[in-house]
Amino acid sequence: MKHFCVLLMSLFVVTGVSPVVDRVFGSANFQDKTFDELEVNGSATLKDVRADSVTARGSLDFSGLTVNTTLSAKGGCTGDHLTARECSFFGGSTLKHATVSSVEARGSFAATEVLVTNDLLACGSLDAVKVTVRGLTTINGGAKLVDSNLQDIVCAGREYKLYNTTVSNIVVKPAYSDAAFSTGIGFFDWLLSFFKHSKINETKIYLKGSTRVSGDIIFEAGSGEVYLLGDALIGGRVTGGVIKKG
């Protein structure tokens, strides 16, 4: 019996399967391939590829990509038809026809017909058409949202345009916080404070067409303007800003 147990343990160790990491140094072009973990230290072009995870340390161009866990593009990406869990894009990126759990985009991000089942973080401009975000949307930059459906938006930027889009609440953060305006040097603190309280913190939100904000719009810096155009409606209150009708 003792030898039998040892044999079973040995078989378990031998047959235990570890993920295979495929590393490519330089550019790569794959079509109709399946990987455990794919790492490309350069630009990559993928078509009808399936993988547990994909990391591209250069630009990524893909169509028909399925990633079970994490997709990371260090040099931005242009992609069509994606299914993935977590996505991180660094650099200008364009994504079409995708279903993902979460997105972190650092750089300009253009999305068309994308479903995000959790949160979206855009550190740069956001251009969204027919995008649904079921979690929190955070935007550090301007945005244009068309025919989209979002929950709460937290943003810090100068201008936001919403066309035929539904949103729960919008909170606009100051472009510069108090913590950013402390150098310990009197003159520089005064100079930075001047810019802080100048028009650089003014934010304009344009609600057009059949856009609906079911909750509140809050401008924390107290210098916001909301333009109601067409049949756009706000269900809650506007705090820290004024409403202008076109």
N, C-alpha and C positions, 0 to 999 in steps of 0.2 A: 504493500500500500504506500509506503514511504517513497519508493522509487517511482511509483505511478504519479504521485503528486509532483515530484521533481520534474518528471517528464512533461506534465501539463504546464508547469511554470515555464519550462524551457521553450515549449511550443508557443506560448503567449508572447515571450520576449522576441522570438524569431519572427513571428508573423505580425507583430505590432507594426502598423504602417505610420511612418512619419511623413509630413508634407514634403513634397519635392519642390525645391526652389530653383526655378529656371532663371538664371542671370544672363543678361545680354549686355555686352559693352559695345556701345555704338548704336547706330540706328537699327530698327527691327521692323519686319513686315510679316505678319502672320495672318493666315486665313483658315477658317474652319478648324481651329485647334482647341484643345482642352488642356488646362494647366492647373496645378495646385496653387503655387505662388509664382507670379511672373514679375520680374524686376528688370526694367530696361534702363540702362544708364546712358540715355540718349533719346532721340525722338523715336516714336513708335506709331505704326499704322496697323490697326487691328480690324478684322472683318469676320463676323460670326465666330467670335472667340468666347470661350467659357473658362472661368477661373475662380478659385477661392478668393484671391486678392490680386490686384494689379497696381504696380508702382512704376510710373514713368518719370524719370528725372530730366526729361526734355519735353518738347511738345508732343501731344497725343492726339491722333486722328483715328476715330473709330466709327463703325456702324455695326449694329447687331452685337452688342457686348453684354454679357451676363456675368456679374461679379457677386459671389455669395457674401462677402464681407466688405472689404474696403477698397475703394478706387482712389488713387492719389496721382494727380498730374502736376508735377512741379513746374512745368513750363507752359501751363495753360492747355486747353483742349478744344477740339471741335468734334462733336459727337452726335450721332443719331441712333435712336432705339437703344436705350440702356435700361437694365435692371440691376440695381445694386443696393447695398445697405447704407454705408457711409461714403460720402464723396468729398474730397478736398481738392480744390483747384487753385493753383497759384499762378497768376497771370491771366490775361484776357481769355475768356472761355465762352463757348457757345454750345448749348445743349438743346436737343429736340427729341420729343417723344420718349420720355423717360419716366420710370417709377423708382423712386429712391426713398430711403428712410430719412436721411439728413444730408444737407449740403453746406459746406464751408467754402465760399468763393472769395479769394483775395485778388482783386483786380476786377475789371469790368466783366459783367456776367449777363449774358443774354439767354433766356430760356423760353421755349415754345412747347406747349402741350406737355408740361411736366407736372407730375404729382409727387409732392414731398409729404410723407406721412408723419414726420415729426418737425424738426426745426430747420430754418434756413437762415444762414448768416452770410451777408454780402458786404464785404469791406471794399467798396468801390461802387461804381454805378450799376444799377440793376434795371434791365429791360425785360419785362415779363409779359408774355402773351399766352392766354389760356393756361395759366399756372394755378395750381391748388396747393396751399400749404396748410396742413392741419395742426401744426404747432405754432411756435413763435417765429416771427420774421424780424430779423435785426438787420438794419441797413445803415452802414456808415458811408453815406454818399447819397447822391440823388437817385431818383427812380421814376420809371414810367411803367405803369401796370395797366394792361388792357385785357378785358374779358376774363378777369382772374377772380379767385375766391381765396381770401386769406382770413386768418383769425386776428390776433393782436399784432400790431406793428410797433416796434421801437426803432427810432431812426435819429440820425444826426446829419443833416444836410441842408442845402439851400432851397431845393425845389423838388416837388413830387406831383406827378400827374397821374390821375386815376380815371380810366375810361371804362364805363360799364363793369365796374368791379365792386365786389362786396368785401367789407372789412368789419371786424368787430370794434376795435379801439385803435387809436393812433396816439403814441406818446413821442413827442419830439424833444430830444435831449439837446442841451446847448452844444454848439460846435466846440467850445472850449470850457472846461470845468474849472472851478476854483483851484483845484490841485495843480492844474497846469500853469497857473499864474503865480507861482511863488519861486523866485530865484534867490531871495535873500539880499538882493542888490536893489536899493531904492529906485534908481532911475529905470532900470529894466522892468521892475515890477509895475511902475507907473505906465511905461510904454505898452507892456503887454495888457494891462488893464484897459488902456485906451482902445486897443483892438478888440478886446473882449466885449466892451460895451458899445462898439460901433455896429454898423449894419451887417457885419459879417455873420451875426447870429440870427438875422432875420430869416424866417422860413416861410415859403409860400406853398400852399397845397391847393391844387386844382382838382375839383371833383366834377367830372363831366358825364354826359349821357345819363344812363340809369344807375350810376354809382350809388351805393348805399353804405354809410357808416352807421352801424346799428348802435354803437356806444358813443364814447366821448373822444374828442380830439384835445390833447393837452400839449401846450407849448411851455416847457419848463423855463425857458429863458424869457418868456413874457413878450415875445416880439414876433408873433405869427399872424399870417393872413390865410383865410380859407375862402376860395372862390367857388361859389355854387353856380354851376352852369348847366343848362338843360334841365333834366328832371332829377338831378342829384339831390340826395337827402341825407341829413344827419339826425339820427335818432336820439342822441344824447346832447351834451353841452360842449361848447368850445371854451376852454380855459387858457388864459394867457395870450389870446389872439382875438381877431375880429373876423366877422363874416361879411364877405362882399358878394353880391349877386350880379351876374352878368346878364 
